[in-house]
Structure formats: structure tokens, C-alpha cells
Amino acid sequence: MALSMRAVDISAVKRPTRRRRGRDELAWWRDARFGLFIHWGLYAIPAGVWRGKRVPYIGEWLMFREKIPVATYAKLAAQFHPRHWDAAAIVRLAREAGMGYLVVTTKHHDGFAMYRSSVCPYNVVDATPWHHDPIADLARECRRQGVKLCFYYSQDLDWHHPDGAWNTWDYPPENKKPDRYLREKVLPQLTELLTHYGPVGMIWFDTPLTLTREQSAAIRRHVKRLQPHCLVSGRIGHGLGDYSLPRDNFLPPGRLEGDWETCATLNHTWGFKKHDHEWKSAANLITTLIDLTSKGSNYLLNIGPDADGRVPAPSVQRLRAIGAWLRVNGAAIHGTSPSPFRHDFPWGRITTKGRTLYFHFFAKPSRHFQLHGLRSRVASVAALARPHKNFSFSQTTAAGTRTPVLTIDFTGLRFTKPATVVAVQLAKATAVEPLTLQQPDRTLTFIGPMARVGTNAKKPEMRMGGNGLTENWRNTRDWLEWRFTVLHPGKFDVTVVTTHQHLEPWSGGHTLRLSSAGRTLRRKTARESILPGLRSTYFPQIATHFGQLSFPRAGTYSLRLQAEGLNLAKKNKTLFSDGGIQFSEIRLTPAE
Ligand code: H79
């Protein structure tokens, strides 16, 4: 297998998207905030089982995991006759769920086209007894029901075409001519997709692992030539997309800059697997939608219909539950902008629209809820579910630090799970304190995007990744530094949190030095505990306790984190990770 050991940036747009021409073409996508992903293909037939054995990993990777020869895998097509396929119902489900767009797999890595293609007979119309084009159904229903139609297309990995990437069991890599694959398959199939189905909102390219910058650029040009308004996902590679994507199922530590989209699963697989019954709860999904929206990311949530075309019942139930929540609270999601604060709050999240701030409470706050750091004057406060009852509030300044404090009296408001939304109208444009602030619950959380990256050498090698995690932290010279405001002095327990993709190795065992308020703490990062929370499902938040720090009085301090000894194991370098320290956050909690 041609696995190069260079860490690949599968996602990021190197230049901020806002500098691109045609930025307004993203407006529909930005307003939607929430979309439906559909993974459907031949892999729904084995559904995660091959020769009687359960195959680990995501369902659509079965051919690769089992190194199934093309000739064998292709025979699945003869069994594809989905009697329960109902495109109208699926588009209706997307609408009911409050989703504004839909992205369907027109060709996944297995190379099988799920639409009528005259470029290659390996497609759903010519190769199956169904002889039917489900993409045409979806296109028609999307038009009828007002959902933006988008196409997933695997432009790099193709395990069916002899020149496509990563099938080395049928086709030796040394014979491959990627340009021929692009010319014979990718470009002509994109022409079909962009000329036979009306306007296409976006081509969702995926997994750029082998194509060169020139090849990716040629694909992008081809799309824009055929449909100038069609967006190109960040996984076209080489920073050439119209927006950025983090890893699959990734939840960022804080607000992102520019346009992002997290694609995510309802259970653990994308393509249907009959034994994957680990469904995320509706409450988790709603919380995730709020979290991503507050951070400036879209949420592209997946269903994997089975071989008969049926959407698994647990998926339908969950999407409907999200829709029910959005029918009350959609104003706080659709068409909103991210939080004015770069960090999370212990009590929930904030989204904005014009001069309205939406506070999403994950739990009932204390009767006199407080928010630190909002400089703008508040005009009124009301719950979304009961817009006519106004709550009383006051705005003061904390003694000593001059931090603005907003206090709201929520007497009489019923808080419901998973989130209750309160609309805070501002009298003027939003302005907030830029520093890390101690929260009313006395905790402090330091996230990478709020740190200054510095170095004792000439130029830092470490970078803050667009996803909010550190990149290339592989030396003892670079550091992260925060300035922050303490409102309630005292003694605090210090926890450093690092992370990794759950199937890949964790880069740990590094000795870190943390200095603040005249004290220095030193520890080796160790997996002492995993913080509970949604982020830990796919990116475990690994906590190491560093001891205690004291802040004797209210005021502004600084804190620096630097590596003293590194443990750069070779095995930590993978296709997607540089093997360095993946810093997530530092947490300070009041010590007893
Ligand atoms: O379409 C879905 C996935 O099939 C696709 N992206 C979402 C939207 C995708 N998942 N993973 N990847 C692409 C990249 C896979 C990476 C691998 Fe591996 C990790 C290849 C080698 C290491 C997993 C482990 C597969 C083989 C070994």
C-alpha cells in the first residue's frame, strides 16, 4: 500500500476563505448551518460482514479492509435492487430535521457510480437489476422540496479504476497513471453530474491523499467552469476548497476562523452496517449542533440507508427529534453567526444574529445567572419559547478588574433539556473582552486559539491549526502564552488536556513546564483520566494533573506552557498526524 508517511492536511483551506472571490456564494450554505449526508452504495449489501466475519471500521471501507478483488466486489451489483428506496421521504426527512442541504455519495472510494453514467458501466443503472438512477430522484425531490442538492465524489481514492489510488491488491502502484484516471473517469463523471441534474450546490470531495496541487486545481477549475456557483469542499486538497473541514466527527475546542463544516455519524459508520447499534442520543446531537454553530461550523450529519433503501429507524427518530427542537429554537441556529467569544462557557453556548445574542443553556443556571466580559449594553432578555415575558437584568463592573458583569434574573423560567434558548437583545453592536476570563463558577479554561505562539528561537515551528489544536509541536523552544483575568482570587487545580484521533496513537509522555504567577509546574503528560463530554467520543480529551497554582488577588496574569522533554515516538507519526503534542486546553478549577 502506498502509504506515504508525510502528515497530510486533509482539510484546511490555507488562505482564509473570506479573501476569496465569490465569497457570497457561500451564503446559502452558511445560513443553512445543518445538512444531511447520505452514504449509500454497494457496501450496504455486505453491511459490515464479509464471508461470515464482522469487519471492523466504517462500512464503506469494507472492500479495502478485506482487500476484496474488483471482480469479486463488483458481483455485489447483481444483488442491488432496493425495494424501499423513497427519495421523497428522505428529502422530507431532511426538511423535517431542519436541514437546508443534502450531500449524497455519487461515487465513493469503491468506484461504483450511484447514478446513470456513460463514462463507466460500473454504475447503478447499467450494473444492477434495478436499472434506476436514485440521484435523479433526489435531484427532483430536492427541487420540489427546496433543499440544496450536493454531491459527494471521491476524486482521489478509487479502488475500481486501475489508475485510481489505493487498490494495490489488483493493480500494482508502479503501473498507475493518476492523470489517466482523472482524464478517463473523474473529469467526465463530474461533467455528467454537473450537467444532468440541474444546479448543484456543492461537490463534496473527500480524502485527498495522492493528487498533486495541479491535479486538484484542475478538478476545481473543471467544476467552476461547468457551474460557477457550485462550491468545492475543503477536501479537494491543497487548500483549494471554498471552506475548511476538520477530521471526520471532530469537535473544535473553541470558535474557528472562516468557514468550516464538521461531518459526523449518528452511530459510528457512514455506510450501513448491520451490527452498529451505538446511536448517539438526540440530546447529544442537538448539543453538538449548538456547539458547532456557536463555533462557526456547519454540521453535516449522516444517514446510511440499507441495501433495500431504508433509512434505519433510529436515524429517522433522531433526525425528527432534532427537527422538533429546531421548530422552537431554529432562529438561534439558522442564519446565525458564531459566538462573539472565542471560548466555550461551562453553562452552554452563544450564537448571534445582528444585535441578538442567543444563549443556549444546557442546564438550568442559578437564579441569578452571570456572564463575564460582555461590554455591550443589553436592551432586553426573553426566552425563545416565551418571547413576551422579559427577564430583569443588570450590568455592572467587577471591582478591581473592571470586567463587565451581566446578571440576569431567570425567576419563573422553566429550563428544559437538552437546551433552552434565551434571546438577549443588545442596544448596540456586540463587543466583548478579548482575554481569557475567569468564569462565574470560578473556573478558567485556556484554549489554543486564544494563546500567543512564541519561541526562544527565531521563529516558532509550532502553529495553531485552523481546527484549534496545535500543529508541529515537536521542539522545546516554542511555547504558548495566555493573558487572563482573575476575578475571584484563590488556589486552583491545574489540568493539561491533550488529544488524538481515537484510532490513532496518542502523543504523550512529554514533559511540560507551566509557569504562572511566579510558580512553575512540571509534569509528564500521562493518561490519568479522559474528560467526559462529546469531544471525547472520537478525540479523547486526555487529562494530566499538573498540581496547583495560586492567584493572590484579582487582576491580569499570564501563563506559559512549554515542552521541556519530548517523547517523539516514530509510531505517532501517521498519515494524518505529525506525531507532536496535540494540545487541547488547560483547565483551572478552584481547589478545596
Ligand atoms: O466518506 C466517509 C469515509 O469513508 C471517509 N470520509 C467520510 C466522510 C473516510 N474515512 N476515513 N478516511 C476517509 C480516511 C481513512 C484513513 C485511513 Fe485507514 C486510516 C486509511 C489508513 C489509515 C482505516 C485504517 C482505514 C484503513 C486503515
Residues whose N, C-alpha, C, O or C-beta is under 5 A from the ligand:
A	BS01	H79	E60 T207 D248 W270
